[in-house]
Amino acid sequence: MEHAAEALRVFLVRNVFTPMSGLTFSDWMSLLRRHGFRIAPRYWPRAAFVTLNSIATSVRSARESREFESRIRDVQIKAPIFVLGHWRSGTTHLHNLLSLDTQFAYPNFYQVTNPHTFLTTEAAAKNAKAFKLLSPKTRLIDNMEATLDSPMEDEVALAVLTGLSPILDVAFPLEGLAYDKYLTFRDVSYDERSRWKDGFLLFMKKLTLLSGRQLILKSPPHTCRIKLLLELFPDAFFIHIHRNPYVVFKSYARSIKIMQEMMQLQRADNSGLEARIIEQYKTMHDVFLEERDLVPKNRFFELSYEEIEQHPMLQIQSIYEHFGLPGFEAMKPSLGSYLGKISNYQKSELSDLSPQLKKRISDAWGRYFDEWDYSV
C-alpha cells in the first residue's frame, strides 16, 4: 500500500503538479497569452491543475492582501544571508546546514510555491490530504529528504510573483531562451527590474512578518545578481560555494531533465543542452567575478563543496566567525545530529563525460578551473 501511494505521488508530481501552481488567474492567463496558449496535450492535466488552483489563489490572495497589507508595509527586513553558487554546486546542502540554527528563518516548500497566500493558507493546507499526497518526501533531483517545511530556493516564489525568472524557460521551451535575460537582469527594462524588486521585497516582508527572524536564502541565479541584491539589501551577507566544474556539469545536465518533467508545459528539444549549460555557466560566473568585490570582505565568505563535505562542522564554524554571528555553540548539537542522519546518503551515479565533451568544458571554463584551483 505504501509503495502504491508513493508511486501515485511521483506520478502526480511529474505529470500534474508544478511549482508554478501558485500563480493568480490573471498572471496565468497572461503567461498563456504570451505563449499563444500552446500547451502540449501530454501536459493538459498540468495546465488544468494550474488553472483551477489559480482561481482559488486569486480569491485567497485578495483576502490576504486586505488582511495584512498595513502590517506588511511596516515590516523591517533584517540583513539577509544569501547562499550563492551554480546549480548542483552544494547550495542546497549548505542552506540546509545553516537553516538548522533557529535564530534564522528561511522560505520553505509551501511558501515558495504559494507566495501570494501562505500567510493565511499554510497551516490549513499542510493538514489537507490532497496536499499531503502532492507533497515531497524526497527531492526528485537527488533523493535528498524534503518536506513541506524544508528550505527551498526563493527563485520559485519570484517566478510566481513576477513572471521574471529564467526557470520559466523550463516550462515554455518552445520560446527558446525568452526568459534567459532574467538570470542577470542586466538587459531588462527599468519597469521589469522594478517589478522584480517589488515582488522580492513583498516576499521578504511576508517571511519576516511570519518569523520575525533574519532570513537565509538560496537561489543559484542570485549568484549573478549581487549588485541588484545590494540595491535592495545593502547590509546583506553572501556565502559562495563552488564545486568541481566537471561534476557540476554532469549533475546539472541530469537535474535539468528532471525539472522538465516537473515543470514543462511544452515538449523540450534537448539537442543543444550541452552548449546551453556551458554558456549559462560562463554568463553566471563572469558576472559573479565582476560583482563580488562590491561586497565588503567581512560580509562575503567563499568555500568549496569539497571542503563542506569533508569538514562540515569546521566550515560552518568558520562562516559564523567570519560574519561575527552568535549562536554556533548552541546549534552544534542540531548540526551534529543532522550530519549523522545524512551520513549514509548515497549520491546519484553520474555517467562519465566523453573526452571530447571534457575538452569543450575545460576550454570554455578554464578561467573558473583556475579561479578555484580545480584540475583540468
LUMDRENZA-107233 format. One record per residue (C-alpha): x, y, z; residue number from 1. Coordinates in steps of 0.05 Angstrom, whole numbers, plus 5000, padded with zeros to 4 digits. Each point is the difference from the previous one (the first is absolute). Layout:
<sites>
     c1     c2     c3   seq
      X      Y      Z   NUM
...
</sites>
This chain:
<sites>
     c1     c2     c3   seq
   5000   5000   5000     1
   5056   5048   5019     2
   5037   4985   4934     3
   4936   5013   4960     4
   4989   5067   5036     5
   5071   5021   4985     6
   4994   4979   4927     7
   4936   5042   4995     8
   5034   5059   5032     9
   5059   4997   4951    10
   4951   4994   4942    11
   4961   5061   5022    12
   5063   5041   5013    13
   5028   4983   4931    14
   4935   5008   4961    15
   4952   5045   5037    16
   5032   5043   5054    17
   5048   5056   4983    18
   5037   5050   5044    19
   4964   5054   4959    20
   4932   4979   5027    21
   4996   5060   5047    22
   4989   5050   4943    23
   4940   5046   5003    24
   4949   4991   4945    25
   5018   5066   4966    26
   5074   4984   5000    27
   4987   4930   4974    28
   4957   5027   4943    29
   5055   5050   4983    30
   5051   4944   4996    31
   4955   4959   4955    32
   4986   5058   4954    33
   5074   5016   4995    34
   5012   4928   4977    35
   4940   4996   4954    36
   4964   4950   5046    37
   5047   4947   4971    38
   4998   4943   5050    39
   5020   4930   4979    40
   4942   4951   5008    41
   5041   4959   5049    42
   5001   5060   5047    43
   4927   5019   4996    44
   4987   4969   5069    45
   5056   5044   5028    46
   4971   5061   4966    47
   4931   4983   5026    48
   5028   4993   5070    49
   5033   5068   4997    50
   4936   5032   4972    51
   4956   4973   5056    52
   5052   5017   5053    53
   5010   5070   4972    54
   4927   5017   5009    55
   5003   4980   5073    56
   5067   5036   5008    57
   4971   5065   4973    58
   4943   4999   5051    59
   5046   4983   5058    60
   5053   5050   4978    61
   4950   5057   5001    62
   4978   4980   5070    63
   5072   4995   5024    64
   5017   5069   4972    65
   4940   5032   5035    66
   5017   4967   5066    67
   5076   5011   5001    68
   5014   5060   4955    69
   5014   5051   5055    70
   5041   4952   5042    71
   5042   4978   4940    72
   5014   5072   4981    73
   5030   5015   5068    74
   5046   4938   5004    75
   5074   5013   5007    76
   5042   4946   4967    77
   5063   4979   5037    78
   5064   4994   4959    79
   4990   4934   4962    80
   5052   4946   4987    81
   5003   4977   4928    82
   5030   4933   4981    83
   5028   5006   4929    84
   5025   4947   4951    85
   4983   4968   4934    86
   4947   4945   5000    87
   5028   4934   5028    88
   5059   5035   5034    89
   4977   4982   5070    90
   4955   5060   5013    91
   4943   4957   5027    92
   5045   4962   5047    93
   5030   5064   5028    94
   4931   5033   5005    95
   4974   4940   5039    96
   5059   5002   5048    97
   4993   5074   5015    98
   4924   4995   5006    99
   5008   4954   5060   100
   5014   5062   5043   101
   4934   5023   5028   102
   5023   5073   5004   103
   4989   5000   4924   104
   4939   4989   4956   105
   4996   4977   4928   106
   4947   4991   4946   107
   4972   4930   4999   108
   4968   4958   4945   109
   4930   5024   5013   110
   5019   5073   5004   111
   5039   5003   4935   112
   4945   4964   4961   113
   4945   5043   5032   114
   5032   5068   5010   115
   4934   5038   4991   116
   4963   4963   5055   117
   5045   4964   5050   118
   4985   5047   5058   119
   4927   4979   5001   120
   5001   4930   4968   121
   5063   4963   5022   122
   4975   4969   5065   123
   4935   4973   4970   124
   5033   4976   4935   125
   5052   4959   5037   126
   4944   4960   5032   127
   4961   4989   4936   128
   5004   4928   4974   129
   5005   5022   4927   130
   5058   5046   5014   131
   5036   4946   5039   132
   4994   4954   4941   133
   5034   5051   4955   134
   5052   5018   5053   135
   5072   4978   4991   136
   5034   4947   5043   137
   5065   5004   4961   138
   5025   5047   4946   139
   4993   4965   4933   140
   5065   5033   4978   141
   5045   4965   5051   142
   4956   4961   5048   143
   5019   5044   5059   144
   4945   5001   5053   145
   4950   5056   4989   146
   4935   5021   5034   147
   4952   5059   4998   148
   5045   5033   5053   149
   5066   4987   4964   150
   5041   5061   4979   151
   4986   5017   4927   152
   5028   5048   4950   153
   4963   5066   4995   154
   5007   5002   4924   155
   4935   4960   4996   156
   4964   5054   5040   157
   5029   5055   4956   158
   4978   4964   4937   159
   4929   4994   5027   160
   4996   5071   5027   161
   5032   5036   4941   162
   5004   4954   4939   163
   5073   5024   4993   164
   5044   4939   5010   165
   5045   4955   4957   166
   4965   4938   5028   167
   4940   5017   4957   168
   5043   4978   4940   169
   4990   4930   5027   170
   4924   5007   4999   171
   4997   5032   4931   172
   5059   4972   4960   173
   4970   5015   4931   174
   5015   5073   5011   175
   5075   4986   5001   176
   5032   5040   5055   177
   4948   5054   5007   178
   5011   5004   5075   179
   5075   4993   4999   180
   5011   5075   5009   181
   4970   4994   5070   182
   5061   4960   5023   183
   5042   5063   5008   184
   4947   5055   4989   185
   5053   5040   4962   186
   4961   5008   4936   187
   4930   5012   5024   188
   4958   5062   5005   189
   4995   5045   5060   190
   4927   4980   5009   191
   5017   4926   5002   192
   5057   5011   5050   193
   4952   5040   5043   194
   4947   4947   4996   195
   5049   4946   5020   196
   5026   5042   5058   197
   4929   5014   5025   198
   4983   4926   4996   199
   5063   4980   5038   200
   4989   5052   5054   201
   4928   4977   5009   202
   5022   4928   5008   203
   5055   5018   5049   204
   4954   5044   5042   205
   4948   4945   5004   206
   5053   4949   5022   207
   5026   5050   5052   208
   4930   5015   5025   209
   4988   4926   5010   210
   5065   4984   5036   211
   5029   5065   5026   212
   5070   4972   4986   213
   5059   5011   4955   214
   4990   4963   4934   215
   5047   4951   4965   216
   4985   4993   4926   217
   5027   4957   4944   218
   4990   5009   4926   219
   5053   4984   4948   220
   4980   5059   4955   221
   5017   5047   5057   222
   5073   4982   4987   223
   5000   5050   4943   224
   4954   5052   5032   225
   5045   5026   5056   226
   4995   5073   4977   227
   4924   4994   4995   228
   4993   4967   5068   229
   5044   5054   5033   230
   4953   5053   4973   231
   4945   4967   5040   232
   5040   4976   5060   233
   5064   5041   5007   234
   5020   4964   5065   235
   4989   4929   4973   236
   5049   4943   5011   237
   5023   4954   4944   238
   5027   4929   5001   239
   5025   4972   4935   240
   5011   4925   4991   241
   5035   4969   4939   242
   5012   4929   4978   243
   5041   4962   4949   244
   4972   5026   4933   245
   5000   4931   4968   246
   4955   4973   5056   247
   4956   5062   4996   248
   4990   4989   4925   249
   4981   4927   5007   250
   4953   5011   5059   251
   4967   5062   4970   252
   4987   4966   4933   253
   4964   4944   5037   254
   4961   5047   5045   255
   4975   5043   4942   256
   4966   4939   4969   257
   4966   4985   5067   258
   4978   5073   5007   259
   4970   4995   4930   260
   4957   4942   5024   261
   4975   5042   5058   262
   4989   5067   4965   263
   4995   4999   4925   264
   4935   5015   4963   265
   5032   4991   4931   266
   5045   4945   4975   267
   5073   5018   5004   268
   5054   4987   4948   269
   5063   4985   5038   270
   5046   4995   4940   271
   5036   5064   5020   272
   5000   4987   5075   273
   5076   4991   5007   274
   5015   5066   4966   275
   4946   5034   5041   276
   5030   4977   5066   277
   5070   5021   4979   278
   4976   5070   4980   279
   4956   5010   5062   280
   5056   4980   5047   281
   5046   5051   4966   282
   4949   5055   5004   283
   4985   4988   5073   284
   5073   4997   5022   285
   5025   5058   4957   286
   4949   5045   5033   287
   5014   4971   5069   288
   5075   5012   4994   289
   4986   5071   4977   290
   4951   5017   5057   291
   5026   4962   5061   292
   5048   5056   5019   293
   4939   5045   5011   294
   4989   4962   5065   295
   5044   5021   5059   296
   5048   4943   5019   297
   4970   4991   5069   298
   4932   4984   4967   299
   5026   4952   4947   300
   5022   4928   5011   301
   5021   4948   4949   302
   5010   4926   5007   303
   5000   4936   4958   304
   4951   4943   5000   305
   5059   4954   5012   306
   5017   5038   5064   307
   4930   4999   5028   308
   4994   4926   4983   309
   5065   4982   5036   310
   4997   5048   5059   311
   4928   5026   5007   312
   5004   5019   5073   313
   5064   5039   4991   314
   4974   5037   4938   315
   4935   5021   5033   316
   5039   5025   5060   317
   5046   5040   4953   318
   4939   5033   4969   319
   4973   5021   5068   320
   5068   5027   5021   321
   5011   5038   4935   322
   4932   5034   5004   323
   5003   5010   5075   324
   4936   4960   5009   325
   4982   4976   5069   326
   4969   4932   5016   327
   5047   4949   4969   328
   5010   4961   5065   329
   4925   4999   5011   330
   4986   4970   4931   331
   5057   4949   5002   332
   4957   4944   5028   333
   4948   5008   4945   334
   5055   5003   4948   335
   5033   4937   5026   336
   4933   4963   5002   337
   4984   5021   4928   338
   5068   4980   4974   339
   4993   4932   5033   340
   4931   4992   4968   341
   5026   5012   4930   342
   5066   4963   5008   343
   4975   4940   4960   344
   4971   5042   4944   345
   5018   4970   4932   346
   5012   5049   4944   347
   4970   4986   4932   348
   5047   4966   4952   349
   5020   5045   4942   350
   5024   4978   4932   351
   5071   5016   4981   352
   5012   5057   4952   353
   5030   4984   4933   354
   5071   5026   4987   355
   4972   5046   4947   356
   4949   5030   5047   357
   5051   5007   5056   358
   5044   5040   4953   359
   4942   5045   4979   360
   4986   5013   5074   361
   5072   5013   5019   362
   5011   5045   4940   363
   4938   5042   5016   364
   5007   4999   5076   365
   5075   5004   5007   366
   4995   5066   5037   367
   4958   4969   5054   368
   5042   4937   5007   369
   5058   5047   5014   370
   4960   5046   5045   371
   4981   4945   5048   372
   5061   4955   4989   373
   4967   4940   4968   374
   5041   4954   4955   375
   4982   4999   4926   376
</sites>
